[in-house]
């Protein structure tokens, strides 16, 4: 089954610099995204309930975006990316998440991200 790309946009009341720290730093990712996060060079290890998954950083632009590729999905085009967009007029900050899921799991995946983002907002007080 091929994976489907989807995006989620969430307004976040935080500076791009602070938000980026929580999207890219292992210790900050550990506060909202996974039980434990380690990095060695460009490879991050994410641990949930004792299960480890590794992802490589494909692209990193400070205060703007970070893009990961799960090592177990090397044979497809999927990735997940956090992008920080600042509205030029209002200066409102939004977080765009791009991810991939099997066709029948997109809604479930979106819900999982929404729960994670709620945790992120709570963590940074946004």
C-alpha positions, 0 to 999 in steps of 0.5 A, spaced: 500 500 500 502 506 498 503 512 503 499 518 502 502 525 504 498 530 508 499 536 512 497 539 518 497 547 520 497 549 527 497 556 530 502 557 535 503 563 540 511 562 540 517 565 537 520 561 531 526 561 535 523 557 541 519 553 537 525 550 533 528 548 539 522 544 541 522 541 534 530 540 533 533 538 540 533 531 542 532 534 550 526 538 548 523 533 543 523 528 549 518 533 553 513 532 548 514 528 542 517 521 545 519 518 551 526 518 550 530 522 544 537 521 543 541 523 537 548 521 534 550 526 528 544 526 523 541 520 526 535 521 531 533 515 536 526 516 538 523 511 543 516 510 545 514 504 550 521 501 550 520 501 542 526 505 538 525 508 531 531 511 528 530 517 523 535 521 519 535 529 519 535 530 511 534 538 512 535 543 517 534 550 517 534 554 524 528 557 526 525 555 519 524 547 518 527 540 520 525 534 515 526 527 518 526 520 514 525 514 518 530 509 517 525 503 516 522 507 510 528 507 506 524 504 500 519 509 499 519 517 499 516 518 505 518 523 511 516 528 516 517 535 516 516 541 521 516 548 518 515 554 522 511 559 518 511 567 520 505 571 517 508 577 514 503 582 516 500 579 522 507 576 525 502 570 527 506 563 527 504 557 525 507 550 525 506 546 518 507 538 519 508 534 513 507 527 514 505 520 510 500 515 512 497 509 509 491 511 505 486 508 511 490 511 516 491 518 515 485 520 519 488 516 525 495 519 524 492 526 524 489 525 530 495 523 533 499 529 531 494 533 534 495 530 540 502 531 540 501 538 538 497 539 544 502 536 548 507 541 545 503 547 546 502 545 553 510 544 554 512 551 551 506 555 554 503 557 548 
